[in-house]
Every structure is written in C-alpha cells, then in structure tokens.
Amino acid sequence: MSAVSMARMDYEDRLEAAINEQINVEYTMSYIYHSLAAFMDRDNVGLPGFAAYYKASSDEERHHANLLISQQNRRGGRVKLKTIHSPESEYTSEAR
C-alpha cells in the first residue's frame, strides 16, 4: 500500500520530514515530563504539585503530537515515528 495519497498536493518532502521530526520531539518531551511526574510523585520525594504540573505538561506535549499527526494525514503525508530513548528516572542534587 505505497500509493501516493490523493490529498497530497504541493506538499514538499522537506515539510513532511520536518513535521515528522517535530512529532518525535513532542513525544520525546512528553516522555521526559512523564518521567519527571513519576519521580515527583514518589513517596520519598513527595511533591504532588510538581507531579501534577509535569503530568499536565506530558499530556500537552502528546496533544501537540496528535495535532501534528492529524495535519500530516490531512495533507497526504506519512507519519514516521522514531524510537524514544529512556529518560532519566533518578534526579539528584549536589546541594543535599
């Protein structure tokens, strides 16, 4: 099923690639924020306000990715997701 979409008109390959790159940036940031939310919510950290903030930020970044995916599909582009690497899960400070 590699036929070119009938919706694809005046849609440059560079633009399609740039939107795919931004989709992956949005998902990567969502993953990082989600990791921060999990860290802040741990029993030995106990910062529920920060946890809620980072969880909301994660959700927002995923929403941005979904908007870009919809745009890519409407224009006849193809979404190409890349691997998301694991973010940090332990955050320490030298000041402690």
MDTraj code that builds the backbone (N, CA, C; nanometers):
import mdtraj as md
import numpy as np

residues = "MET SER ALA VAL SER MET ALA ARG MET ASP TYR GLU ASP ARG LEU GLU ALA ALA ILE ASN GLU GLN ILE ASN VAL GLU TYR THR MET SER TYR ILE TYR HIS SER LEU ALA ALA PHE MET ASP ARG ASP ASN VAL GLY LEU PRO GLY PHE ALA ALA TYR TYR LYS ALA SER SER ASP GLU GLU ARG HIS HIS ALA ASN LEU LEU ILE SER GLN GLN ASN ARG ARG GLY GLY ARG VAL LYS LEU LYS THR ILE HIS SER PRO GLU SER GLU TYR THR SER GLU ALA ARG".split()
xyz = np.array([
    [0.0835, -0.1177, 0.0000],
    [0.0000, 0.0000, 0.0000],
    [0.0887, 0.1250, 0.0000],
    [0.1666, 0.1421, -0.1024],
    [0.2571, 0.2558, -0.1097],
    [0.2086, 0.3625, -0.2074],
    [0.0839, 0.3578, -0.2448],
    [0.0299, 0.4560, -0.3375],
    [0.0336, 0.5944, -0.2746],
    [0.0594, 0.6936, -0.3574],
    [0.0610, 0.8322, -0.3108],
    [-0.0816, 0.8769, -0.2842],
    [-0.1004, 0.9467, -0.1741],
    [-0.2324, 0.9946, -0.1360],
    [-0.2846, 1.0961, -0.2372],
    [-0.4146, 1.0916, -0.2601],
    [-0.4767, 1.1897, -0.3496],
    [-0.4828, 1.3271, -0.2838],
    [-0.4677, 1.3329, -0.1510],
    [-0.4710, 1.4604, -0.0790],
    [-0.3381, 1.5337, -0.0891],
    [-0.2338, 1.4660, -0.1358],
    [-0.1000, 1.5257, -0.1385],
    [-0.0841, 1.6146, -0.2617],
    [-0.0944, 1.7447, -0.2375],
    [-0.0728, 1.8421, -0.3443],
    [0.0136, 1.9536, -0.2883],
    [0.1192, 1.9884, -0.3582],
    [0.2100, 2.0949, -0.3152],
    [0.2578, 2.0734, -0.1718],
    [0.2902, 1.9513, -0.1384],
    [0.3371, 1.9161, -0.0044],
    [0.4780, 1.8610, -0.0197],
    [0.5743, 1.9472, 0.0071],
    [0.7133, 1.9109, -0.0167],
    [0.7622, 1.8048, 0.0811],
    [0.8531, 1.7218, 0.0339],
    [0.9124, 1.6176, 0.1181],
    [0.9826, 1.6778, 0.2398],
    [1.0456, 1.7947, 0.2213],
    [1.1144, 1.8613, 0.3338],
    [1.0162, 1.8955, 0.4453],
    [0.8988, 1.9434, 0.4078],
    [0.7974, 1.9795, 0.5067],
    [0.7458, 1.8550, 0.5782],
    [0.7217, 1.7502, 0.5028],
    [0.6767, 1.6247, 0.5623],
    [0.7804, 1.5742, 0.6636],
    [0.9084, 1.5794, 0.6273],
    [1.0150, 1.5353, 0.7173],
    [1.0242, 1.6242, 0.8408],
    [1.0069, 1.7544, 0.8238],
    [1.0135, 1.8475, 0.9372],
    [0.8983, 1.8229, 1.0344],
    [0.7803, 1.7972, 0.9821],
    [0.6667, 1.7693, 1.0700],
    [0.6878, 1.6371, 1.1426],
    [0.7393, 1.5365, 1.0737],
    [0.7709, 1.4099, 1.1408],
    [0.8733, 1.4302, 1.2513],
    [0.9724, 1.5130, 1.2262],
    [1.0733, 1.5415, 1.3291],
    [1.0087, 1.6089, 1.4501],
    [0.9191, 1.7038, 1.4253],
    [0.8525, 1.7739, 1.5359],
    [0.7598, 1.6795, 1.6135],
    [0.6938, 1.5891, 1.5445],
    [0.6111, 1.4892, 1.6134],
    [0.6974, 1.4113, 1.7117],
    [0.8151, 1.3714, 1.6680],
    [0.9041, 1.2946, 1.7544],
    [0.9584, 1.3787, 1.8696],
    [0.9819, 1.5069, 1.8466],
    [1.0237, 1.5966, 1.9555],
    [0.9134, 1.6051, 2.0605],
    [0.7888, 1.6205, 2.0158],
    [0.6758, 1.6308, 2.1081],
    [0.6621, 1.5037, 2.1920],
    [0.6748, 1.3872, 2.1289],
    [0.6655, 1.2619, 2.2035],
    [0.7826, 1.2456, 2.3008],
    [0.9013, 1.2860, 2.2598],
    [1.0174, 1.2769, 2.3485],
    [0.9986, 1.3650, 2.4709],
    [0.9519, 1.4874, 2.4506],
    [0.9281, 1.5771, 2.5644],
    [0.8179, 1.5230, 2.6547],
    [0.7144, 1.4654, 2.5968],
    [0.6080, 1.4059, 2.6765],
    [0.6641, 1.2957, 2.7657],
    [0.7517, 1.2148, 2.7109],
    [0.8127, 1.1044, 2.7853],
    [0.8992, 1.1572, 2.9002],
    [0.9742, 1.2625, 2.8740],
    [1.0586, 1.3229, 2.9782],
    [0.9722, 1.3809, 3.0895],
    [0.8698, 1.4564, 3.0523],
    [0.7804, 1.5142, 3.1531],
    [0.7098, 1.4055, 3.2339],
    [0.6728, 1.2971, 3.1681],
    [0.6063, 1.1882, 3.2391],
    [0.7016, 1.1245, 3.3406],
    [0.8271, 1.1114, 3.3034],
    [0.9278, 1.0588, 3.3952],
    [0.9454, 1.1514, 3.5153],
    [0.9473, 1.2814, 3.4906],
    [0.9578, 1.3782, 3.5998],
    [0.8362, 1.3714, 3.6913],
    [0.7173, 1.3554, 3.6326],
    [0.5956, 1.3443, 3.7127],
    [0.6023, 1.2218, 3.8038],
    [0.6486, 1.1109, 3.7491],
    [0.6596, 0.9887, 3.8291],
    [0.7597, 1.0069, 3.9425],
    [0.8707, 1.0746, 3.9129],
    [0.9718, 1.0989, 4.0163],
    [0.9163, 1.1875, 4.1273],
    [0.8496, 1.2969, 4.0903],
    [0.7972, 1.3910, 4.1890],
    [0.6878, 1.3287, 4.2754],
    [0.6201, 1.2270, 4.2241],
    [0.5098, 1.1634, 4.2947],
    [0.5554, 1.0494, 4.3867],
    [0.6837, 1.0165, 4.3841],
    [0.7330, 0.9069, 4.4681],
    [0.7175, 0.9389, 4.6162],
    [0.7065, 0.8352, 4.6968],
    [0.6851, 0.8554, 4.8402],
    [0.8033, 0.9230, 4.9092],
    [0.9246, 0.9034, 4.8587],
    [1.0408, 0.9660, 4.9223],
    [1.0736, 1.1040, 4.8644],
    [0.9967, 1.1499, 4.7666],
    [1.0137, 1.2845, 4.7119],
    [0.8953, 1.3700, 4.7563],
    [0.7754, 1.3222, 4.7318],
    [0.6550, 1.3843, 4.7847],
    [0.6300, 1.5274, 4.7429],
    [0.6307, 1.5525, 4.6145],
    [0.5994, 1.6853, 4.5629],
    [0.4804, 1.6741, 4.4669],
    [0.3597, 1.6565, 4.5213],
    [0.2438, 1.6312, 4.4363],
    [0.2085, 1.7467, 4.3427],
    [0.2360, 1.8675, 4.3830],
    [0.2089, 1.9817, 4.2948],
    [0.2971, 1.9790, 4.1711],
    [0.4250, 1.9493, 4.1912],
    [0.5170, 1.9362, 4.0776],
    [0.4796, 1.8158, 3.9916],
    [0.4393, 1.7066, 4.0570],
    [0.3971, 1.5871, 3.9832],
    [0.2796, 1.6202, 3.8916],
    [0.1819, 1.6915, 3.9437],
    [0.0649, 1.7291, 3.8637],
    [0.1037, 1.8212, 3.7484],
    [0.1953, 1.9137, 3.7751],
    [0.2418, 2.0060, 3.6703],
    [0.3084, 1.9291, 3.5558],
    [0.3990, 1.8380, 3.5906],
    [0.4701, 1.7627, 3.4868],
    [0.3790, 1.6643, 3.4151],
    [0.2801, 1.6090, 3.4852],
    [0.1829, 1.5209, 3.4203],
    [0.1014, 1.5999, 3.3187],
    [0.0574, 1.7198, 3.3558],
    [-0.0173, 1.8047, 3.2623],
    [0.0697, 1.8444, 3.1435],
    [0.1971, 1.8718, 3.1686],
    [0.2893, 1.9068, 3.0595],
    [0.3069, 1.7892, 2.9647],
    [0.3167, 1.6690, 3.0195],
    [0.3280, 1.5485, 2.9376],
    [0.2053, 1.5328, 2.8482],
    [0.0882, 1.5493, 2.9072],
    [-0.0364, 1.5383, 2.8306],
    [-0.0424, 1.6425, 2.7193],
    [0.0021, 1.7632, 2.7495],
    [0.0001, 1.8713, 2.6497],
    [0.0917, 1.8398, 2.5316],
    [0.2098, 1.7874, 2.5596],
    [0.3035, 1.7541, 2.4515],
    [0.2466, 1.6432, 2.3630],
    [0.1820, 1.5436, 2.4241],
    [0.1185, 1.4369, 2.3456],
    [0.0050, 1.4930, 2.2601],
    [-0.0670, 1.5906, 2.3159],
    [-0.1736, 1.6560, 2.2386],
    [-0.1146, 1.7262, 2.1159],
    [-0.0021, 1.7947, 2.1342],
    [0.0642, 1.8607, 2.0206],
    [0.1018, 1.7577, 1.9138],
    [0.1565, 1.6444, 1.9570],
    [0.1940, 1.5395, 1.8617],
    [0.0718, 1.4911, 1.7843],
    [-0.0395, 1.4729, 1.8544],
    [-0.1622, 1.4270, 1.7879],
    [-0.2142, 1.5279, 1.6867],
    [-0.2029, 1.6566, 1.7180],
    [-0.2439, 1.7598, 1.6217],
    [-0.1566, 1.7550, 1.4958],
    [-0.0269, 1.7379, 1.5155],
    [0.0639, 1.7305, 1.4007],
    [0.0397, 1.6038, 1.3182],
    [0.0094, 1.4939, 1.3847],
    [-0.0220, 1.3699, 1.3129],
    [-0.1469, 1.3893, 1.2275],
    [-0.2479, 1.4529, 1.2832],
    [-0.3708, 1.4798, 1.2069],
    [-0.3411, 1.5665, 1.0854],
    [-0.2604, 1.6697, 1.1042],
    [-0.2242, 1.7579, 0.9926],
    [-0.1473, 1.6806, 0.8854],
    [-0.0528, 1.5990, 0.9284],
    [0.0264, 1.5198, 0.8332],
    [-0.0661, 1.4297, 0.7503],
    [-0.1602, 1.3649, 0.8157],
    [-0.2521, 1.2758, 0.7446],
    [-0.3461, 1.3526, 0.6519],
    [-0.3943, 1.4689, 0.6960],
    [-0.4833, 1.5502, 0.6111],
    [-0.4138, 1.5954, 0.4834],
    [-0.2835, 1.6245, 0.4936],
    [-0.2092, 1.6720, 0.3776],
    [-0.1585, 1.5594, 0.2875],
    [-0.1819, 1.4350, 0.3298],
    [-0.1388, 1.3222, 0.2473],
    [0.0028, 1.2768, 0.2777],
    [0.0578, 1.3256, 0.3883],
    [0.1914, 1.2829, 0.4281],
    [0.1862, 1.1505, 0.5023],
    [0.3017, 1.0980, 0.5317],
    [0.3130, 0.9720, 0.6056],
    [0.3835, 0.9995, 0.7373],
    [0.3243, 0.9547, 0.8462],
    [0.3834, 0.9714, 0.9786],
    [0.4898, 0.8639, 0.9980],
    [0.6086, 0.9077, 1.0386],
    [0.7193, 0.8150, 1.0651],
    [0.7700, 0.8411, 1.2062],
    [0.7324, 0.7524, 1.2976],
    [0.7743, 0.7663, 1.4373],
    [0.9105, 0.7025, 1.4573],
    [0.9916, 0.7666, 1.5403],
    [1.1243, 0.7152, 1.5725],
    [1.1235, 0.6562, 1.7134],
    [1.2293, 0.5879, 1.7469],
    [1.2462, 0.5322, 1.8804],
    [1.2623, 0.6446, 1.9820],
    [1.1956, 0.6289, 2.0950],
    [1.2112, 0.7239, 2.2043],
    [1.3007, 0.6581, 2.3084],
    [1.4104, 0.7230, 2.3403],
    [1.5037, 0.6684, 2.4375],
    [1.4553, 0.6955, 2.5795],
    [1.4929, 0.6090, 2.6698],
    [1.4511, 0.6213, 2.8095],
    [1.5063, 0.7491, 2.8717],
    [1.4198, 0.8259, 2.9373],
    [1.4682, 0.9453, 3.0073],
    [1.5271, 0.9068, 3.1425],
    [1.5876, 1.0024, 3.2082],
    [1.6369, 0.9806, 3.3435],
    [1.5201, 0.9425, 3.4333],
    [1.5477, 0.8611, 3.5321],
    [1.4417, 0.8283, 3.6283],
    [1.4850, 0.8637, 3.7715],
    [1.6102, 0.9008, 3.7865],
    [1.6623, 0.9433, 3.9161],
    [1.7213, 1.0833, 3.8991],
    [1.6798, 1.1723, 3.9849],
    [1.7287, 1.3100, 3.9804],
    [1.7848, 1.3437, 4.1178],
    [1.9097, 1.3805, 4.1212],
    [1.9722, 1.4127, 4.2492],
    [2.0321, 1.5526, 4.2410],
    [2.0571, 1.6060, 4.3575],
    [2.1165, 1.7391, 4.3669],
    [2.2391, 1.7319, 4.4561],
    [2.3445, 1.7980, 4.4166],
    [2.4659, 1.8045, 4.4976],
    [2.4445, 1.8895, 4.6210],
    [2.3408, 1.9749, 4.6213],
    [2.3147, 2.0652, 4.7326],
    [2.2598, 1.9940, 4.8558],
    [2.2098, 1.8731, 4.8393],
    [2.1512, 1.7996, 4.9525],
    [2.2551, 1.7535, 5.0499],
])
top = md.Topology()
chain = top.add_chain()
for i, resn in enumerate(residues, 1):
    res = top.add_residue(resn, chain, resSeq=i)
    for name in ("N", "CA", "C"):
        top.add_atom(name, md.element.get_by_symbol(name[0]), res)
traj = md.Trajectory(xyz[None], top)
